[in-house]
């Protein structure tokens, strides 16, 4: 059974400035400050669903740079969340913040109030890209904050974006490699989308920026997903969540409500085509994937099956009890 988590949005109030791509109202659906009553309502709703678990459910503060908000306000939010952790409804608190808003003092507060996981919005590990997008932190800040977070015993999560202003596939792959070196437990990958009311929207209008296409983002993120997987790092989000007002504020970029499914399907397609390369097209082939991954191997709307057929291969895709995620076996039948 999938366990319920509680996601609470702190909006933009913790951020010292606005990055080129950011419009928090569009992303979160609100600019209303989070109140203690909001925490109570969300936690009680999750608990009443009967799906919360002391072993895996989390209360997550997202949306802004949590450790950059007013300290008294931050402690009040954490204190209310901790009441539900102490009652053993949740495993702990997960927060997201900026790499330059982490220090020993803040980590001691987070530890005291039941925070177990900290995600850093690295976005890129290329300093020129960070500067162009007005992130106002460096790749070195990401490294230093990551090491400090792990030193204090927190679970480390890292977030990156593809297709940022001034970036390209090579720089995004470099970013992924640098994040892998930091050994995070989890990663989130967000293709850049252009939202109304952002500087990126102005850059697009002025011809200074070309948004990443869905095809390019799918091909690149499939590669990144496999890189993290092969290094034992769990990708817990691939693509922007479809909630909030994203659809209304969307202008351009690689947005798809089932983006992860597209990427996973692409991984399997590339593996199948690689295995079938130079094989006799007059023969029939049985392609096996893990039982839980058969639909991924077939692709969204069975696009992979159709692609193989269009390239002249007669294939049947079935499940196998002994294969792991992203593994396939191909044999004649």
N, C-alpha and C positions, 0 to 999 in steps of 0.2 A: 504493500500500500504506500502510495506517495504521501509524504508527510507535509503538513501545512507550515509555511513560513509566513512571517508578517513583514511586509515591506512598507516602510514609512519614509515619506519624502520631506526633507528639510529645506527644499527649494534652494534658492540662490544666495541665501543670507550669509552663508559662510565663505563665499568666494570673494577674494579681495578685488577682483575685476572680472570682466567678461571675455572669454576666449572667442576666437573668430567664429567658431561653429556653434556656440551655445545660445539656446533660448530656453531657459528652464521652465517657463510657463507652458511652452509647447510640449516639452519632453514629459513633464510630470503632470500636466493638466491643471496646475494651480500655482499661485504665488502666495497663497495663504500660509502664514507661519504655522508650524506644527505645534499643537497644544497637548497638554497632558491628557486631556479627555480623548483626543484622537488616538493616543496610544492605548488607553483603556478599551476603547471601542474596538480597535483592530485586534487586540490580543484576546479579548473576550469572545469575539466572533470566531477567531481561529480555534480557541479552546473548545467552544461549544460545538464545533464541527466534529470533534472527536478524533481529529487527525494530527494533533500536535504530539511531538515526541521529545522526551528529555534527551534522547540520544542524538537526534538529528535536526530538529526544528530550531530555527533561529529568528530573532527579532532583528531586522536589518534597517539601518538608517542610511538612506541613499539620497541622491539629488543634489546635494551641495557638498562643500568641504567640511565635514562634520567637526573636525578638530580645530577649525578656524572660526567657528561661531563663538559667541560670548561664552566664557567658561562657566558662569553660573547657570546659564540656560542649558548648556551641554550637560552639566551635572544633573540638572532637574530632569531632563529627558532620560538620561541613563538610570537615574534613581527610580523613575517610574517603571522603566523596562525591567530593572533588576527585581522588582517585586514579583513579576511573573516567572522569572528564572528561579528565584528562591522557592517558589511554590512548585518547582520541578515540572513546569509546563513546557519549558524551552531549554535547549542546550546552552545558549548564550546569545550575545549580541554581535552582529556583524556591522561594520561601518565602512564607508568609503571616504577618502580624503585626498588632499594634494600631497605630493612628496615633500614639499617644503613646509608643510604644516605638521610635521612629526618631530617631537623631541622627547627627552626622557621624562620631563614633567608631565606631558600629556599622556604618555604611555602608562605612567604610574596611575593616573586617574582612570584611564580606560581599564586597566587590570583590576582596579578596586571595584569597579561597577559591572563586572561580568562580561566585558568584551572579550571575545575569543578569536575573532578574525578581523583583519584590517586589509582593505583593498586600496591600492594606490592607483590613481589615474595617471599612469605614466604617459600614455597616448603615443609617444614616439621616444626613441632613444637617440635621435639625431638632433643635435642642438639647433641647427639652422631651421629645422622644421618647427621645433618648439617655439623659437623666436618669431617666426613668420605668423604663427597662430596665436601669438600673445599669451603663451602659457606662463611666462615669467618664472619658470624653473628650468633646471638643466637635467641632463641625463645623470650627472653625478649626484644630484639630489635624490633621484630614484634609487640609485645604488646605496647611498648612505642610509636613506629611510628604510629600505628593505632589510638591510643588515641589522639595523636597530630593532625593527619589528620582530625579527626572528630571534634576536638576542633576548628579548623580553618574553619569548615563549608564545607569541601570537601566531595564528595561521596567517600566512601571507598570500594575498591575492593581488594580481596585477591586471591592469586594463590597458589595452592598446587600440588605436584607431588606424584604419587603412585609408588611403586616398586623401590624406590631409593636404591642405594648401602647401605646395612646395615639396611634397613627397612623391614617391613613385614605388613601383613594386620592389625594386632593389633595396630601397631604404626601409620599406616595411618588413621585408625579410630580415634585414639587419636588426631591426627592432626586436623581432621575434627571437632571434638568436641571442641577443643581449638579455632579454627577459628570461630565457631558458637558463642562462648562466646564474641567475639569481635564485633558481630553484623554488619558485612559488608553488603553493599547493594547487592554486586555481588561477585561471586566466579568463578574461572576457575580451572578445574581439568585436569591435564595432566599425563596420564600414562607414565612412563619413557620408552623412546626408545633409543637404542644404535646407535649412529651415528659414521661414520668413522671420524678419527682424534680426538677422545675424549679419556680421561683417562678411561672412562667407557668401551670403546672398548678394551683397554689394559687389564683391569680387567677381562673382559669376556674371552678374549683369554687365559689369565693365569689361568682361573678357579676360580678366586676370587669372581666372580659375576655371578649370574644366572638371566637372563632377565625374567621379568614378562610375563606370557603367555597371549594370548588374552582372553582365557576363564576366567582365574583368574581375570584379569583386568575388564572384563565385569561384573562379579559377584560382585566384590568389589565396583566398581564405580557406579553400580546400587544402591547399599546400600547407598553410600555417597550422590548420587543425591537425593535420597528420604529423607535423613537426612536434607540436606540443604532446600529442598522444604518444609518440615514440619515445619521448623523454619523461613519461610518467606524470605529465601535468594535465589536470582535468580542465577542459574548456567548459565553463558553466554557463556561458552566454555567447551566442554568435549572432550578431545583428541586433539592432535596436528593438526593444520591446514594442509591441503594437498598441499598448495602452496610451493614456493621455490624449493629446490632440495632435499626435504626430501626422496622421493622414491629412488633417486640415492644414497644418503648417508646412507640409512637404512641398519643396520646389524641385529638387533634383537629387540624384545620387542613388546608390545601390540599396534601396529599401524593398524588402519582401517579407510578408508575414511568416513565411516558412523558410527563411534564409538558411538556417542550419541544415534543413532537409536537402536543399539544393546543393550545399557544399558536401554533405556526406555522400549524396548520390554521385557527385563528380569524382570523389575519391575512388569509389567503386568502379565507375566507368573507366577511369584511367588505368586502374589495375587490370580490369578485364581486357581492355584493348591491348595493354602491354603483354598480357599472357597469350593473347590470340594472334599477336603479330607474327606474320610469316607462317601461320598455320593453314592447313588445307581447308578452303572454304566449302569444299564439296562434302565435308564430313560434319557430323553433329557433335555438339559439345554440351556436357553437363557442367555448369558453373555452380559451385557451392559456396555459401557464406554462413556465418553464424546464424543460428535460428532467429535470434532477435534482430538480425540485420538484413533479412531477406528483402524487406520492402525498401530499405536503403539501397541495396544492390540493384533492385529493379528500377529505382529512380522515381522521382515525383511524377505521378501520372504514367508510370512505367516508361519514362522517356529513355532510360538506358536500354531496355529491351528493344525498343523501336530503333534506337541508334545502331545497336549491334545488327539488327535485321537489315537496316538500310545499307550497312557496310558489307553485307553479304554473308553474315554468320548466322547459322541456325543454332540457337542456344536455349537451354532450359535452365532457369535459376532456381535452386532449391536450398533448404537449410541443412546445416550439419552441426551435430552436437559438439564436435571437437574443435571447431574453429573459433577464433576470437574476433573482436571487432576489427574491421578493415582487413581481415585475412580472407583470401579466396583460394579455391582449388579448381582447376580446370582439367577435364579429361574427356576423351572421346566416349561416345556410347552408341 
